Structures are given as C-alpha cells and as structure tokens.
Amino acid sequence: MSDWKHEIDLGEAFDPGDFIEYSEQAFLVHRDRVVKILKASAWLRDSQYSWTLSDYVIDMEQSRDIQEFDTVMDGVHDIADADRCRVRSGS
C-alpha cells in the first residue's frame, strides 16, 4: 500500500453518454466542480510542482470539451504520481 501525502476525491467521473441531451452543460458542471476541488486542495499549495499544477488547473478551467479536459487531467495525474497524491474519481 502506498503512503499518500494527499488524497483528492473528485467524486463521480463524467461520462458524456449519460447526458446525451445536455452533454455540454453536464460537462461544464463537472469541469467546474473538479477545478473548484483542485483549487481548494492543500495539494495545490504543497506540491513540488505547484506552478505547473496551477497551470494545469487554469487549462482545465478553460477546457471546452471532455477531450481537452481529459488531456489536461492526464498531466494532473502525472504530477499526482510524482507527488504521491492519490486522485480518485468515481463512486
């Protein structure tokens, strides 16, 4: 078992197929919720890569669709691995 310095729970993961009629609005709600969680996290302040992580959060905040969001999220997960931060999503 890993020794996590931080744990971030992003809640339920977004699945565009769940929101066929309102996929854009559902995505925006999900994106904004994840951004809010990351901005409020101690990890953002404590990370050895806080500048890069802050840039990723800004990029995430400006993402226009799930593909852009996922690309940025990949970078966030890379930093999380380096910082020993567990980022969880899903139920």
C-alpha positions as CSV (number, residue, x, y, z in Angstrom):
1,M,0.0,0.0,0.0
2,S,1.3,3.4,-0.9
3,D,2.0,6.2,1.5
4,W,-0.1,9.0,0.1
5,K,0.8,12.5,1.1
6,H,-2.6,13.8,-0.1
7,E,-5.8,12.4,-1.3
8,I,-8.2,14.2,-3.7
9,D,-11.7,12.8,-4.2
10,L,-13.1,14.3,-7.4
11,G,-16.4,12.4,-7.0
12,E,-18.3,10.8,-9.8
13,A,-16.5,10.7,-13.1
14,F,-18.2,12.4,-16.1
15,D,-19.5,10.1,-18.8
16,P,-20.7,12.1,-21.8
17,G,-23.0,9.2,-22.8
18,D,-25.0,9.7,-19.6
19,F,-26.1,13.2,-20.7
20,I,-26.9,12.9,-24.4
21,E,-29.3,15.9,-24.5
22,Y,-27.4,18.1,-22.1
23,S,-23.8,16.9,-22.5
24,E,-22.3,20.3,-22.8
25,Q,-24.0,21.6,-19.7
26,A,-23.2,18.4,-17.8
27,F,-19.5,18.7,-18.8
28,L,-19.3,22.3,-17.7
29,V,-20.7,21.4,-14.3
30,H,-18.3,18.5,-13.9
31,R,-15.3,20.6,-15.1
32,D,-16.1,23.5,-12.8
33,R,-16.6,21.1,-9.8
34,V,-13.2,19.4,-10.4
35,V,-11.5,22.8,-10.8
36,K,-13.0,24.0,-7.5
37,I,-11.9,20.9,-5.7
38,L,-8.3,21.2,-7.0
39,K,-8.1,24.9,-6.3
40,A,-9.2,24.3,-2.7
41,S,-6.8,21.4,-2.1
42,A,-3.8,21.5,0.1
43,W,-2.0,19.5,-2.6
44,L,-2.1,22.5,-4.9
45,R,-0.2,24.6,-2.3
46,D,2.1,21.8,-1.2
47,S,3.1,20.3,-4.5
48,Q,6.7,20.5,-5.5
49,Y,5.2,21.2,-8.9
50,S,2.7,23.8,-7.8
51,W,3.4,26.2,-10.7
52,T,2.8,23.5,-13.3
53,L,-0.2,22.1,-11.4
54,S,-1.6,25.6,-11.2
55,D,-1.2,26.0,-15.0
56,Y,-3.0,22.7,-15.5
57,V,-5.9,23.9,-13.3
58,I,-6.1,27.1,-15.4
59,D,-6.0,25.0,-18.6
60,M,-8.7,22.7,-17.2
61,E,-10.8,25.7,-16.3
62,Q,-10.7,26.8,-19.9
63,S,-11.2,23.4,-21.5
64,R,-14.1,23.5,-23.9
65,D,-14.9,19.8,-24.1
66,I,-14.2,16.4,-22.5
67,Q,-11.3,15.7,-24.8
68,E,-9.4,18.8,-23.8
69,F,-10.3,18.2,-20.1
70,D,-9.0,14.6,-20.3
71,T,-5.7,15.7,-21.9
72,V,-5.1,18.2,-19.0
73,M,-6.3,15.6,-16.5
74,D,-3.5,13.2,-17.8
75,G,-1.0,15.9,-16.8
76,V,-2.6,16.3,-13.4
77,H,-2.3,12.5,-12.8
78,D,1.4,12.6,-13.8
79,I,2.1,15.3,-11.2
80,A,0.0,13.4,-8.6
81,D,2.1,10.3,-9.2
82,A,5.3,12.3,-8.7
83,D,3.9,14.0,-5.6
84,R,2.4,10.8,-4.1
85,C,-1.1,12.3,-4.2
86,R,-4.0,9.9,-4.8
87,V,-6.5,11.4,-7.1
88,R,-9.7,9.4,-7.1
89,S,-12.9,9.7,-9.2
90,G,-15.9,7.5,-9.5
91,S,-18.3,6.1,-6.9
